[in-house]
Amino acid sequence: MSAPQPPMVSQMTPQMLAQQQQYMQAQAANQSMVSGSSMASSNMPVHVDVNYARQYHEEVQGMFMSNEFKASDLKDKKDLVGNTIYKHVEKIVGEAKAPKITGMLIDLPEVELNFSVSKWVNFEAKVMSAFQLITNSESNNLAPGGAQGSPEASQKLSNH
């Protein structure tokens, strides 16, 4: 039995075409970036392939649909989201910045957090925005406080 084939361009929805175009533009702009598990030793962010993004989406949707998530209060929901996304944040930015960026993300308002993690494109954009905030802050010696981020940093991230 052969592997399922991706849809032909004529079968793709406008949203799928836009996502594919965004992905291809990001790949072209970042050809020199490191990929895979070697990221942990690098300060450069990593972009992932379509299959990884699909697996991420399935994992996050499973978390949102779980009885545990549905029955949780806001704090516990944010903890579940943080635990689910952490390894993916780490894959993008490395282990040094993953705790701070994950903390910045879970400090976002609930609706923005859920939107930001629901699809890979949204998630990657928000992680990269947080990565840029931290990098800029560090270069200006104004790093946001605490390993879990700060309300000020999350507010700046919310505005991006």
N, C-alpha and C positions, 0 to 999 in steps of 0.2 A: 504494500500500500504506500503510495507516495505522500509526501508531506503536503499539507494544505498550501495552496498558492495565495499570495496576496491579491487583493482585488485589482482588476485592471483599472487604469486611470478613468475610463468611461463609467465604471461602476462606483467610483468614489464620490462621497458626498462633498459639498464645498468645504465643510469643516475638516474632513479628512485630508483634502487637497491642501488646505491652509496649514494644517499641522505638519504634513509631509514637507511642504515648502519651508516652513520654519526650521524643521529639523535639518533639512539639506543646507540651508543657509548657515545654521550654527555649525554644522560639520565643516563646511567650506571655510568659514571664518576661523575655525579652531583646528585646522589640520595638524598643526605642530604640537597640539596638546597631548599629554600622556594619557594612556587609557589603562583600564583594568586595575589589578590589585597593587601595582607599583605606585599608585597615587599616594599611599600613606607617607612616602618619603619626600613628596613634592609639595610645593606651595601652590601649584597651578591647579585650577579646577578641571574636572573631567566631565566630558559629555559621554553619554552611553548610547548603545545601539537600540534599535526599535524593539527587539525581543526583550531586552532588560526593561524598557519602559512599559511594555505590555505586562510583564510579570509584576512590576511595581503597582500598576493600576489594579490588577486582580487582587493583589495583597491588600491594598488600601480599601478597595470596595468590600472585600471580605470583612475587614475590620469594621467598617461603617455598618454593615448588615448584621454583624454578630449580636447575639442577645446581650452579651456583656456590655457592648457599647451602648445599645439602646436602653439598658437598665441603669446606666451610670449617671452620676451627677456631673456637672461641668468639669470639676477638677479631675475626676477619674477619667472622663472622656479625653481631656487634654493629655493625661498621663498615657492613655492607650495610644493616642496619636503619636506622642513623642517616642514611645517604645517601638511603634511600627516604622516610623520614618528615620530613626536614628542611623541605622546601617546604610540607608540610602544617602543621607546627608554626608556620612563619613565617606562613602564612595565618591561623591562629587568633590568634596573639599579637603578630605584627609582627616585623620584622627585628631590632630591638634585643634582644629576649629569646629569640629562636629558638635561637641557639647554646647558651646556658646551659641552656635547657629540654631541648633535644635531648640534650645531655650528661648531664643528670640522668636522662633516660629510659634511655639506653643503659648507664648505670651500675647499673641495676636488675638483680637476679638474672635469669638467662636465662628461666626459666619465666614470671616476672612480666612481663618485657619482652615476650615473645612474646604473652602473653595481652593485655597492655595495647595492643598495636598491631594485633592481629588483626581487630578490628572497630571501626568509627568511634566507636560509643558509648563503648567502653572507652578508646580513644585520646583522644577529646576530654575525657573525665573526667580522665584522668591528666595531660594537658597543662594543664587548668584547675587541677588540684590543684597542679602545679608552679608555675604562674603565681601562684597565691595565696600559696604559700610564699615565692616571690621578692618579691612585692609587700609581704607582711608583713615580711619580713626587711629590705627596703630602707626601709620606713617606721620600723623600729626601729633603723636603721643597723647591722644585723647581716647584711649580704648574704653568702650562701654564696661561698666562694672559687673563683676560676678560671672561665674561659669555658666549661669543660667540666663545671661543677658541682663538687660536693664529695661525698665519701662521706657526710658528715653530712646534706647536703641530700637525697641519694638515699635514705638511710635514712628520713628524714622522709617523703619521697614514697612510699616503699614501704609505710609505715604508713597511707597514706590510701586 
